[in-house]
Amino acid sequence: MPRQMQEAKEMYVRALQGKEEAWGSKHTSTLDTVNNLAIFYKNQGRIQEAEDMFMRALGGYQNVEGDHSADIEYL
């Protein structure tokens, strides 16, 4: 991984750790950072890591907001 990408990953991880310590793992700001890290991994082609983080974020959002999938109207 190029140096700049490694530094970017480290910054995301530090931000996530800080938010988890400050607000907990279920806070929406923390979950936003989890989602951003997932996008970073996806863009790097690290699909399994991206999926893991996306699923973590989704589970957290559903826990906080409730599961609204039944509210979605399918066309």
Contacts in CASP RR format, 6 or more apart in sequence:
PFRMAT RR
TARGET T0000
AUTHOR 0000-0000-0000
METHOD contacts of the structure
MODEL  1
MPRQMQEAKEMYVRALQGKEEAWGSKHTSTLDTVNNLAIFYKNQGRIQEA
EDMFMRALGGYQNVEGDHSADIEYL
1 9 0 8 1.000
1 44 0 8 1.000
5 44 0 8 1.000
8 40 0 8 1.000
9 37 0 8 1.000
9 40 0 8 1.000
12 33 0 8 1.000
12 36 0 8 1.000
12 37 0 8 1.000
12 40 0 8 1.000
13 37 0 8 1.000
15 33 0 8 1.000
16 30 0 8 1.000
16 33 0 8 1.000
16 34 0 8 1.000
16 37 0 8 1.000
19 27 0 8 1.000
19 29 0 8 1.000
19 30 0 8 1.000
19 33 0 8 1.000
20 30 0 8 1.000
23 29 0 8 1.000
23 30 0 8 1.000
24 30 0 8 1.000
26 60 0 8 1.000
26 63 0 8 1.000
26 64 0 8 1.000
28 61 0 8 1.000
28 64 0 8 1.000
31 57 0 8 1.000
31 60 0 8 1.000
31 61 0 8 1.000
31 64 0 8 1.000
32 57 0 8 1.000
34 53 0 8 1.000
34 56 0 8 1.000
34 57 0 8 1.000
35 53 0 8 1.000
35 54 0 8 1.000
35 57 0 8 1.000
37 53 0 8 1.000
38 49 0 8 1.000
38 50 0 8 1.000
38 51 0 8 1.000
38 52 0 8 1.000
38 53 0 8 1.000
38 54 0 8 1.000
38 56 0 8 1.000
38 57 0 8 1.000
39 50 0 8 1.000
41 47 0 8 1.000
41 49 0 8 1.000
41 50 0 8 1.000
41 53 0 8 1.000
42 50 0 8 1.000
42 54 0 8 1.000
END
